[in-house]
């Protein structure tokens, strides 16, 4: 088993998290939810919730990395 490359691990985590959070932000904007509205009204809470759920892209990035590692170990050298 090879040791994970910390650079690839960090970059994929960052891309997954930021990409997912941005996707959640833009989905909220599309639905009319503004995370930056004054106060904590329903639109603001809904937008914050979507950004938080979008941050789950981190799990997709880790899933992708695990698949890449499994593919690398399956190929004979």
N, C-alpha and C positions, 0 to 999 in steps of 0.2 A: 504494500500500500504506500502510495507516495504522499508526501506532506503537501498540504494545500498551500498555494501561492497566496501570501497575504495581500499582495497588490490586486490580484484578480478578485479575491474575496471581497476586499473593500470597495473596489470599483463596482462590482456587480450588486453589492448591497446598496450602495449609494444610488445607482441608477434605478434599481427596483423601488426603493423607498421614495425618492424624489419623483420619479416618473408616475408612480401610483398616486402620490399625493397630488400632483398636478392634474392627473386624470380625474381625481375626485373633486378638485377645485373647479375644473371646467365643466364637469357634469353638474355640479351645484349651480354654476352660473347659467348653464343651459336650462336648468329647472327653475331659475329665478331665486335661488338661495344665495345670499351674500354673507360670507363669513366676516366681512368687515363692516357690516351695518351697525349703527349705534345701538348700544344696549345688547341684551341677550334675548332677542325675540325669537320666534319659531324659525324664521328664515336663517338667522345667524346660527342657531343650534344645529339645524339641519345641514347647513354648509360645513360646519366644523365636523359633524359626524361623517359626512361624505369624504372630507379630506383625511380623517383618521382611518376610515375604512380603506381608502385608496392607498394609504401607507402600507397596506397589506401586500403591496407589490414586492415588498422585501421577501415575503414567503415565496413568491413566484421566482424571484432571482435565486434564492437558495435551492429551490426545486430544479431550476435550470442548471445550476452549478453541480448539483448531485448527479443529474443525468449526464453531464459532461464528464464527470469523474468516473462514472460507471462505464461510459463508452470507452474512455481511455484505458480502463483496466481490462475490458473485454477483448481488445485488439491484441493479437500476439506481437511480440517485438522481434 
